[in-house]
Amino acid sequence: MTTPVCTSASAAAVPGRQTSPYSSFASYVRARQPVLLRTARSLTANPCDAEDLLQTALAKTYVAWERIEDQRALDGYVRRALLNTRTSQWRKRRVDEFACDELPEPDPVPGDDDPAERQALHDAMWRAVMKLPARQRAMVVLRYYEDLSEAQTAEVLGVSVGTVKSAVSRALGKLREDPELVLAR
């Protein structure tokens, strides 16, 4: 169940507090809120939007409460307020949209590649890495995929740091010359 729509109206409904001329509004809201909420939900796709719509319509009804002469027509008044509020919301959203002869295409943002192209490049890179000799492949994977330092890579493989530097340098040279990766640049 939702929270009370109007604090002064709900406060008036609490026993022991001062009654206001809008106590009948609070009792009306308590009695009819589930029915009116179902009506609001039929106007919107989102239940949260329906609650906001109902609250706005009830606020408009609260302002006009003393002017409503026929108390039997309250549901109709609130339903009309719901519909008018929803129509106003719909129109406000539509103001930002306008028709044009040609749809503008957004400029490509660097790094915002097509996921299929990114995956194809990833696959090509792995195929190129797999062509490297086992020792160079191990060093490239540890250095760049596992993000180990040169010293850590040397320690894991049991070689000197200089060996790691020279082997990785040769491996990167081979990767730069790989014909599959040349197309990606």
C-alpha positions in Angstrom: 0.0 0.0 0.0 1.3 3.5 -0.7 1.8 6.3 1.8 -0.8 8.9 2.4 -1.1 11.4 -0.4 -1.7 14.5 1.6 -0.1 15.0 5.0 -2.7 17.5 6.3 -5.5 15.3 5.2 -4.0 12.2 6.8 -3.1 14.0 9.9 -6.8 15.1 10.2 -7.9 11.5 10.1 -5.8 10.6 13.1 -8.0 10.6 16.3 -7.1 13.2 18.8 -5.9 15.7 16.3 -7.6 18.8 15.1 -10.1 18.1 12.3 -9.9 20.1 9.1 -12.5 20.7 6.4 -10.6 18.1 4.3 -11.1 15.1 6.6 -13.6 13.8 4.1 -10.9 13.9 1.5 -8.7 11.7 3.7 -11.5 9.2 4.2 -12.2 9.2 0.4 -8.6 8.5 -0.4 -8.4 5.7 2.1 -11.6 4.1 0.7 -11.0 4.5 -3.0 -7.2 4.4 -3.3 -6.9 0.7 -4.5 -9.5 1.3 -7.2 -8.0 4.5 -8.4 -4.5 3.0 -8.3 -5.8 0.2 -10.7 -7.0 2.9 -13.0 -3.7 4.7 -12.9 -1.9 1.4 -13.6 -4.0 0.9 -16.7 -2.7 4.3 -18.0 1.0 3.6 -17.4 3.3 0.7 -18.0 5.3 1.1 -14.7 3.7 0.6 -11.3 5.9 3.3 -9.8 4.7 5.8 -12.5 1.1 4.8 -11.7 1.6 5.7 -8.0 3.1 9.1 -9.0 0.3 9.7 -11.4 -2.3 8.9 -8.8 -0.6 11.1 -6.3 -0.5 14.0 -8.7 -4.2 13.6 -9.6 -5.2 13.4 -5.9 -3.2 16.6 -5.2 -5.2 18.3 -7.9 -8.4 16.9 -6.5 -7.4 18.1 -3.0 -6.9 21.7 -4.3 -10.4 21.6 -5.8 -12.1 19.6 -3.0 -14.3 22.4 -1.7 -15.5 23.3 -5.3 -16.7 19.8 -6.1 -20.5 20.0 -5.5 -21.6 16.5 -6.4 -19.8 14.1 -4.1 -21.2 11.2 -6.0 -19.0 12.2 -9.0 -15.7 12.1 -7.1 -14.4 9.0 -8.9 -15.2 10.6 -12.3 -13.4 13.8 -11.2 -10.3 11.9 -10.1 -10.3 9.7 -13.2 -10.5 12.7 -15.4 -7.6 14.3 -13.4 -5.6 11.0 -13.9 -6.3 11.1 -17.6 -5.5 14.8 -18.0 -2.3 14.5 -16.0 -1.2 11.5 -18.0 -1.9 13.3 -21.3 0.1 16.3 -20.1 3.0 14.1 -19.1 2.9 12.4 -22.5 2.9 15.7 -24.3 5.8 17.1 -22.3 7.9 14.1 -23.3 7.0 14.6 -26.9 8.1 18.2 -27.0 11.8 17.2 -27.4 11.1 15.1 -30.4 10.7 16.5 -33.9 10.6 15.1 -37.4 13.5 15.6 -39.8 14.2 14.5 -43.4 17.4 12.7 -42.6 18.3 10.8 -39.4 21.5 12.0 -38.0 24.1 9.3 -37.4 26.2 9.8 -34.3 29.9 10.3 -34.8 31.8 7.2 -33.8 33.4 7.6 -30.4 37.0 6.2 -30.1 37.0 3.1 -28.0 33.2 2.5 -28.6 33.7 -0.2 -31.1 31.3 -2.8 -32.4 31.2 -5.7 -30.0 31.6 -8.2 -32.9 34.6 -6.4 -34.2 36.1 -6.3 -30.7 35.6 -10.0 -30.3 37.1 -10.7 -33.8 40.2 -8.7 -32.8 40.4 -10.6 -29.5 40.3 -13.9 -31.3 42.9 -12.7 -33.9 45.2 -11.6 -31.0 44.9 -15.0 -29.3 45.6 -16.8 -32.6 48.7 -14.7 -33.0 49.8 -15.3 -29.5 49.4 -19.0 -30.0 51.8 -18.9 -33.0 54.6 -17.7 -30.7 57.1 -20.2 -29.3 56.0 -21.6 -25.9 58.6 -19.6 -23.9 57.7 -16.3 -25.5 54.0 -17.0 -25.3 54.3 -17.7 -21.6 56.2 -14.5 -21.0 53.7 -12.4 -23.0 50.7 -14.0 -21.2 52.3 -13.4 -17.8 53.4 -9.9 -18.6 50.3 -8.5 -20.3 47.4 -10.8 -19.6 48.2 -11.6 -16.0 49.7 -8.1 -15.5 52.9 -9.3 -13.7 56.0 -7.2 -13.5 59.2 -8.2 -15.3 60.7 -9.3 -12.0 57.6 -11.3 -11.1 57.5 -13.0 -14.5 61.2 -13.8 -14.2 60.6 -15.3 -10.8 57.7 -17.4 -12.0 59.6 -18.8 -15.0 62.9 -19.1 -13.2 64.9 -16.9 -15.6 66.6 -13.5 -15.3 64.8 -10.2 -15.8 67.0 -9.5 -18.8 65.8 -12.7 -20.4 62.2 -11.7 -19.9 62.8 -8.2 -21.4 64.5 -9.6 -24.5 62.0 -12.4 -25.1 59.0 -10.2 -24.6 60.6 -7.6 -27.0 61.1 -10.3 -29.7 57.5 -11.6 -29.1 56.0 -8.1 -29.5 58.0 -7.6 -32.7 56.5 -10.9 -34.1 53.0 -9.8 -33.0 53.4 -6.4 -34.8 54.3 -8.3 -38.0 51.5 -10.8 -37.8 49.3 -10.3 -41.0 46.1 -10.9 -39.1 46.8 -8.1 -36.7 48.0 -5.7 -39.3 44.5 -5.3 -40.6 43.3 -4.4 -37.1 45.5 -1.3 -36.9 
